Amino acid sequence: MTVILLDPMRPTTIPLEAVSLLGEGIEFAASVPDEARVLLPAPVAGARVLIATDLADPEARARIQAGESVVASPRVPGENLVEAAEVMDRLWGYGGWEVTQTHASLAHYLVEETYEVLDAIASGDADDLREELGDLLLQVLFHSRISAADGGFDVDDVAGALVAKLVHRSPHLSADVVGPIDIAEQERAWEVRKAAEKARRSCIDGVAFSQPATARAAKVIERAGKAGLPAELVPEELTTAIERAADADEAVRAVTEEFVARIRKAEAGARAEGATELVVADWVRHWPGIRS
């Protein structure tokens, strides 16, 4: 007696090793959707084979606990990405907020989510990082869906382009190499093939223009240095501006942290008194440094 466990994401696909079992008579667990039932033989009460899509299904669980064998559709890494793309499609299908967005309107979310990923990395909290990476993945799915709706690329095109890039720039992927590989050689091969792909006329082509000015300046200096530009040719006013910007950024960061601490303290004080939504009087009464 056997339980055939279908992939809930692809319930109409039967594992090859299960095909020969279908002639023994089958039953359906409650979890099997109609789209799969109509493609399979008619169920027979008391059959030796149970078709299910969920191990938590009571009937499937009982038969497995009784010692019946299980034939399951193999799962591969990344299958949940398929479900994520399908959920994005479903959200889009409702015609709500999602369909009103554009690449430009979502741009600030992309920046915010990236910084939140960086915060999660700095915190060392794996659960937080997992969640924030998911939010960043949503931006990739969202931008891909917007493009697809306009007749452009879709999420498969994005993934396909990434795979093609990784394979082309990593020659060891197409060779009979198990590893470990020489990291210096790996980096050299990556840069050589990247340069051949881009065919850039300048060493600074491709430096992101949209990044903050200080970061962009530092990247330009780095790229030029890698191309052999002597350090003495970097304008002194540029390096000075970068240093001043870094000092200014640190000053703003310090003042912001102090402001954040005051906000949290005022919120804690008001909530200790039972407030759920703070009004002006709550903020003033509990603001650090203000005497009531």
TACORTA-V368729 format. One record per helix or strand of 3 or more residues. SS is the DSSP state (H for helix, E for strand). FROM is the first residue (numbers start at 1). TO is the last residue. Records with the same first field share a line. If there is no record, write none. Layout:
SS=FROM-TO  FROM-TO
This chain:
E=2-5  26-28  49-52  69-72
H=8-10  16-19  22-24  34-37  58-65  79-93  97-100  103-123  126-149  155-169  171-173  183-198  213-226  231-233  236-272  280-286
